[in-house]
Amino acid sequence: MRFTALFFLALLCIACTPPSKTQELAQQLVSERSEPSSVHSLIDTHPDNTINETKLVVSPQPLPGPPVEQIPNISLPLIIPAVEPTSVVQPVPEENVSENESFSTIAVDVTQTPKRAPLYYFLDLFAKKVNSYQFTYNGNYYALKGTKYRVVLSHPGTAREVTFSNTTRRQFYFDTVYVDRVAKTATGYCEGRTSNVNHQCATLELYDLAYSLPFNDYLIVLPEDWLLSYLNRDPSSFEENKYYVSDHSTILFTFNETNSITELNFDQSTGLVIRADQKVDTVLVNRYDYKDLAANKVRDGDVIHRSKSEIPSEETFER
């Protein structure tokens, strides 16, 4: 009786004792195994669904390393793998190449320039030695520099009832014409180049009045125009050290035209044409004579109009 009472008392103590940590962990594992888990999909099983071995497949993850420092742009040494030396192939000289090859080599002399026409000699002479020139043509005096020239007329021109900006002249005289070949203008002035014209300029108060004239009336073929027009043509013949024109030693070039011939006498000191003849069946039909040709005496101020006060006294009454 006494033993039975002690036995029931021991059972009662066990029932009232709280579970230990080991028991709690066992209970937790049972609970987890009985519930579905995401890890189950990574378990490798046999096709017959018989579990022989349980494997937990875990994807490797990189371990966190020290923070990456920003490295400046530094040229790293180039590592070249060692290779076996190879023999160098020497180029084959051109003379040893067989003529049966499908290619050929053409030697070109890059320093060779195309042959120039003979008149380029005069162009070089003109460009090198002449910056202006003057001459007499059909009795009129021409002074040229650049693209402008002045014409002093042998006989003054006249015009009636000429209206200017703020005045009108019943009679107008002009003895000097300024031509601009680029602007295509011709302007007449009464500058008094002779005593008679100078008297008219003063009496009628015509000084410094600009009178517009037809450009084509005062446009002529200049000595340089012949040179440039025939520059790239080959002459049919030429003769040198034979002809003198106005005391100038010249070289005569002959050019065949369709129904005529043109003969050009080039001044050997300036490269300019001093005489040009056009012939039909050896008959002279046109002659262009540029007399008293002289180079490098024309100034910039000579090809533009200057007022009466600007013209030096030594230039007055040139004729």
BELWO-V270869 format. One record per helix or strand. SS is the DSSP state (h for helix, s for strand). FROM is the first residue (numbers start at 1). TO is the last residue. If there is no record, write none. Layout:
# BELWO-V270869
SS|FROM|TO  SS|FROM|TO
This chain:
# BELWO-V270869
h|2|16  h|21|33  h|38|42  s|43|43  s|56|56  h|94|96  h|120|129  s|133|137  s|140|145  s|148|163  s|168|180  s|185|189  h|195|203  s|211|213  h|215|218  h|223|229  s|237|245  s|248|256  s|261|267  s|273|280  s|283|289  s|291|295  h|300|303  h|308|310  h|313|315
